[in-house]
Amino acid sequence: MAKYVYISGPVTGLDYDTAKETFDRAAEQIRLKHDGNVVVVNPMDICGKGEDWGYCMRKCIVALCDCS
């Protein structure tokens, strides 16, 4: 069974593209560290630019609960 790792960090108040780049970079570093043996759940892939904060938080909490 694959190990699912949720990455988290501040997004509110940041430029979307900057936050997306930061989270994507972190996801890649985690994959490399674990030789690709983990599934990285990136919240920036769950919600898109301009989506409501509360809606995104609910979706991200569900995703977090599904992680290892």
Legacy VTK file of the C-alpha trace (Angstrom):
# vtk DataFile Version 3.0
C-alpha trace
ASCII
DATASET POLYDATA
POINTS 68 float
0.000 0.000 0.000
1.335 3.406 -0.938
2.134 5.954 1.702
0.287 9.246 1.198
1.975 12.404 2.469
0.041 15.678 2.710
2.124 18.823 2.518
0.888 21.940 4.240
1.938 25.506 4.660
0.684 29.053 4.395
-1.230 30.050 1.284
-3.540 32.844 2.439
-2.201 36.234 1.495
0.374 34.850 -0.944
0.377 35.304 -4.683
-1.194 32.139 -6.134
1.584 31.444 -8.630
4.287 31.868 -5.983
2.481 29.574 -3.567
1.907 26.975 -6.309
5.592 27.023 -7.246
6.649 26.672 -3.601
4.314 23.724 -2.971
5.295 22.033 -6.243
8.967 22.352 -5.316
8.302 20.882 -1.861
6.359 17.985 -3.378
9.224 17.188 -5.730
11.762 17.274 -2.891
9.645 14.838 -0.863
9.337 12.481 -3.849
13.093 12.578 -4.395
13.850 12.039 -0.704
11.653 8.945 -0.679
12.802 7.666 -4.088
9.289 8.121 -5.450
7.853 5.636 -2.945
5.245 8.073 -1.629
2.233 9.800 -3.074
2.460 13.492 -2.299
-0.874 15.244 -1.831
-0.391 18.877 -2.756
-3.192 21.215 -1.618
-2.412 23.502 -4.533
-3.557 20.679 -6.817
-6.828 20.314 -4.899
-8.065 23.889 -5.259
-7.615 26.307 -8.079
-6.856 29.972 -8.269
-9.630 32.169 -6.922
-11.615 29.442 -5.161
-13.302 30.274 -1.857
-11.067 29.783 1.204
-13.680 27.869 3.222
-14.466 25.571 0.326
-10.769 24.844 -0.192
-10.174 24.209 3.495
-12.982 21.645 3.577
-11.598 19.873 0.510
-8.063 19.927 1.929
-9.153 18.566 5.326
-10.823 15.630 3.586
-7.638 15.000 1.584
-5.510 15.264 4.735
-7.667 12.677 6.507
-7.025 10.233 3.667
-3.249 10.487 4.084
-0.909 8.300 6.041
LINES 1 69
68 0 1 2 3 4 5 6 7 8 9 10 11 12 13 14 15 16 17 18 19 20 21 22 23 24 25 26 27 28 29 30 31 32 33 34 35 36 37 38 39 40 41 42 43 44 45 46 47 48 49 50 51 52 53 54 55 56 57 58 59 60 61 62 63 64 65 66 67
